[in-house]
Amino acid sequence: WPYCRKRCSYCNFNTYVVPAVDEAALRACLVREAQTLLRLSQVHSVTSVFFGGGTPSLASPGTVAAVLEAVAGAAHLPAGAEVTLEANPSSTSTSRLAGFRAAGVNRLSIGVQSLDDAELRMLGREHTAAEARKAVEAARGLFPGRTSIDLLFGLPRQSRDAWAQRLEAALMFCDDHISLYQLTLERGTELAAQVRRGALPAPSQDLLADMYQTARTVLVAAGFRHYEVSNFARKGACSTHNLSYWRADQYIGVGPGAHGRFMLRSEGGCSREARVQTLEPVAWMREVQSQGHGTRSRVVLSLLEQLEELLTLGLRTDEGITHERWGHFSPQLSLQAVFGEPGEARALQQEGWLVLDSGGLRCTWAGLAVLDSLLPDLLWQLQR
């Protein structure tokens, strides 16, 4: 769902603010593209569906229901499959959420971002902290144990103590899943421009590292498992859908600017493709109406590219990359053969950043916090 009511000051996603949305046309195209890509992939069973955006909570529940019906008509969608909808606090009235639940949504991801009104204004958010709390409480009533919240840290002028207070406040009313994202100042955004011209200060790297470690400590003490670089869950409430990305499973991207990674079985292929759909919604709709899908680019991934993706994504999780998963992509060359020999990976193990054992290859607790700085050495070793 590519549309938003307004653009946040930090956002450089493929989102659009328009006077009016032709929802019937968009719905028909989402349905048709889902059917086409499922047919091309010949996928038999779908484990999860994720409605992202934009602001999918601006869609009508009827659109969500239509897409889910199309998926269930083209492949097996088990009764208990995870169906997540991203929502903004400003478009989550209880009646609206009940409509989404009736349509088949069983998990909600709410963009809270901050629990401070001044910070929310700086971020260009539409809602207040009180509205965010109210939205989460309404969601938990309808989706108990399956309501996730997003929070941003590393905001201009934010101190470590203020961040710790926001986190403690979030723990008072959150459910069993929290996603924490360090604010990235993206080129072309309003917030990046304000920092560049000196109107707002950029936080130091040391402060950002402190904030991240503070969050990890606080959340783990509250019973959360730090199961992925940015994600924390308790009582087994991990996101099934996002785990499928990090485990390098196949996924189909539907809608303007969506990404996918899957095999085209219908063309007799056994190679994995990276696909990106046309970015601009009106152009995408035209393409779907004329050819059944709006795929803008198709790239067949080499074995090395697939292993690079498996490495960079798999190491983001606390489970890392199992021998079995690696063997699925690389039956000839084992994890041990690539990373167990003398070289960069062994040095990183000796320094306490990585572990390679009978469970596979994974980061240590310390390594997970600095993964981006470990990857170049590991990718270099893999390429050799």
N, C-alpha and C positions, 0 to 999 in steps of 0.2 A: 504494500500500500504506500505509494510514493508521496502522498500529500500530508501537509501539516497546516495548522491554522496560522502559525507564524514561525519564522526561523530563529532558533536559539543563537546566541552570540558566538558560541564555540563550535557550531555544527558545520561540517563540510560533507555530510552524507548526500546521497542523490535524492533530495527532497524538493518539493515544489509547493508554493503557496499560490493558490488560484482563487478567483472570485467564486467559481462554482465547479463542482466535480460532476461529470456525467457518470454516475455510479453504475447505472445499468450497463453502459458500454464497457466500463472497466471490469465489472463482474463477468460479463460474457467473455472477455479476453483472458482473464485469469483462469476461468474454467477451461477455455479452449486450449490455452498453452499448457496447462497442467495435463490435460488429456493427451495432447500431442507428444510431450516429452516423456510421459509415462509409457506411451506406446513405443517410442523410439528406444527407450532403455529396456523395455520388456521386463521391468522390475515386477516381481510377483507379490512382494509384501512391503508395506511402508511401516516403519517403526515409530515415526514421529512427524508432526507437521508444525511449523513455526510461522506465525504471521508477524512479520517485522515491518519496519518502515523507515521514514515517515512515521505516521501515527495511526496504526491500524485500528485503534479504538474509536477513530472517527468514521470507520466503515460501519455499515448497518450489519446487525447479526445475520441478516439474510444473505449478504455477500459471503460471510464466513461459512455459513451452512452450504451455500452453493459450491464453494471450492471443495469442502470436505466431501460432499456428495460425489463430485467429479473424481476425486482421489479414490474414494471407496468403490466407484464404478469401474475404474481402470486397473485397480490393484487391490490386494487384500489389505484393509485397514482394520487391525484387530480392535476389539471393543475397548481394551485398556490402553491403546496407543496414546502417547503424550501429545496433546494439542495445546500449544502455547500461543498466547496473544500478548504483544507488547502494548502497554497502555500508558497514557499520560494522566496524572491526577485530575486534570481539568476536563477529561471526557470519560469519567468512570462513575457515573451515578449508579446506585444500586440496581435500578430497573434496567439500565443499559448492560451492566455486568451479568444480570440474570438472563438477559437476552442472549449474550455470548455463551453462557453456560448451556442454555437450551439448544444453541446451534452446534454444540459439540466441543467447545473450549473447556479444558480441564486444568489448565495451568496459566497463571497470569504473571507477567513481568512488568513491574511498574517503575517508570522513570522518575524516582523521587529526586535524585541528584544532590539535594542539600536540604538540611532542616533549619536553615537560617534565611530569613526573608531578604536580608541585604544581599546575600550570596545569590539567591534565586533571581533577584532583579538584575544583578551583574551578568548572570548566565542567560538572561532574556527568557526565563521560564514564565509560563502563563499562570502558575499556581503559587499559593503561599505554603509555608511549612504546615500550617493547620489543615489546609486542604489535602496535602499529601498524606498526613496521618489519617485523616478521615477516609481517604480513598483506600489506603492499605487495610484499614479496619473493615470496610465494606467488602473488599476483595477476600479477606480472610474468612469472613462469614460465609461466602459462597464457594471459595476454593481453599478450604483449610489444609494447611501443610503443603500447599502448592502455589503459594504467592511469593514471588521473588521481588526484591527491590534493588535498584541501581543507585549507587552513590558515587560522586566525584570527589577526588581529593587533589591537593596541589594547586588550589585556586589562588590567584593573586591576593596578597595580604593575609592569607590563611596561615595561622600558626599551628604548630604541632598540638598544642594544648586545646585549641579551638576544635581541631579535627577529632581529637580523642573525645571531646564532649559531644560532638555530633554523632559519633559512633555509639557512645553510651546511650544517647537519646534514641538512636535507631533501634538498639537492642531492647528498649522498653516496649516496642510495639511491632517489631518485625516478625515475620514468619520464619521458615527454616531454610531460606536461601537468600544470600546477599552477593551481589556483584559489585566490586570496587574498581573504578577506573581512574587512573591518573589523568588529569586534564592535559590534553595535548593541544598546543597552540598551533592550529592548522592554518596554513597560508590561505589568504582570501577571506578569513572569518573576521568578524567585527572585533572579537576579543584579542586576536593576534595583532590586529592593527593598533588597538589601544596600548598593548604592551610595547609594540615596536616604537610608538611615538612617545613613550615614557609616561603615559597617563596612568598606567597600572604597572606594578613591579612583577617581574617573573620570579617565582620561588627558586631557591638554589637547589642543585642536585642533591646535596647532603640533606637538606630539609625534606625533599621528596622521599629519599631513602628512609629517613626517620619515620615519616608518616606511614609509609608502607609497612615497616617493621612493627610500628605501634599497632596498626590495624590487625596484622597477623596475630600478634600476641593477644590482643583483646578478644578477637573472635574465637580463637582456639580455646582460650580460657572459658568462653561462653558456650563451649560444646560444639563449635563448628569444625568441620574437617576442611582444611585448605586443599581442595581437590584439584584446583587449576590456578594458574598464576593470578587471575583476577576473581576467582569464584570460590565461595564458601558455602557449605551445606551441613545441616545436621539432620539426624533421623533419616538418613538415606535419601534426602531430597535433591540429589544432584540432577542437573538438567540432562535428560537422556539425549535430547536433540543436539545440544552443544558437544556432548561427549562423542557423538558420531563424527563431528568435524575433526576433533582432536585425535580420534582413533583412525582417521583417514578412511572412513566408510564412504560409500557412494551417497551423493545427495543431489537433488534436482532443484535448481533455482527457477522460480516462476515470478514474473512481473518485471517492471522497468529496473534495469541495472542489477538484477539478481545474478548470482554466480552459481555454477554447478560443477560437480565432478562425477561423471558417471560413464559407463560403457554403453555404446550403441549396439545392443544385441540385435536390433531389428535389421541392421545393415550387415549382420554376420560378423561384426567387429568384436575383438576381445581387448581393444586398447582403451585406456581411460582417457577421457577428454576433459579439458577445462573449457567451460562455456560461460560467456557473459551475454546477458540480454541487453538490448538497446536501452540506453539510459533515459531518454526523454519520453514521458508517458504517451503523448499524442502520436509520436513517430512509432513507438512500440506497438500501440493499438493498431495502427495502420498495417504494420507488418504481420501481426497476429491474424488480423482479419483476412489478409491476402494469402498467407502461407501457413497458418496454424501455429506459428511461434515467432518470437521476435529475437532470435539468437543473432547477436552482432558479431561475435567472434567464437571460433572453434579451434582449439589447439590440442593436438594429440600429445600427451605427456610421455616423454621418454622414461625409461626405467630410473635413470638418475634423478630426473625431476620428481618422480613419484616418491623416491626414497628421501629426497631433500624435504618434500612436504611432510612426509611421515615423521622425519626427525624434528623439524621445527615445530610441528603441532603436537606431536606425542610427548615431547619433553616438557610441554607446558603443564602436564598433569602430574599428580603425585604418583600415579601408577607407572608413568613413563611408557616405554615401548616394550611390549612383551616379545619374547623370542617367537612366539606363534604368529603375532601380527607382522613382525618383520619378515618371517618366513613366507607369509602369504604374498608379499611383494617381491621378495628376493630368496627363492628357494635354494639358489646355488651358493650364495654368499651369506654366511650367518652374521648376526650381530657381533659374535665373538671374533669372527675372522676380520671384520672391518674395524672394530673399536677395542678389541682385546689385546692387540699387538702393541709393541712399543710405539709411542707417538703421542699426539696431542691429547687424545682421550684418556690414555693411561696417566698422563701428567695431571689432568684435571681430576682424576680419581684420587691420585696421591695427595693432591691439594685439598681434598675434601668437598669438591663441588659435585662430583658425579659418582654413581654406583653402577657397576656392571656385575650382575650375579645370576643365579638361576632364575630370578624373576624377570630379568631383562635389563635394559638401560634406563636409568632415571636420574633426576637431580636429587641431591640431598636437600634438606630444609634450607640450608644457606644458599645452595646452588639455584634453587627456584627463584630467589630474589634477584639474581644477576644473570638469568638465562640468556638475555640478548648479548651479553659479552662472552658467553661460552660458545654460542652457535658458530661464529666464523671459523674457529679452530676445528670444530667437529665437521662442518661442511667441507672444509679444506681436506680433512682426512678422508672423508667419504668420496670426494671427487678424485682423489689419488688412486 
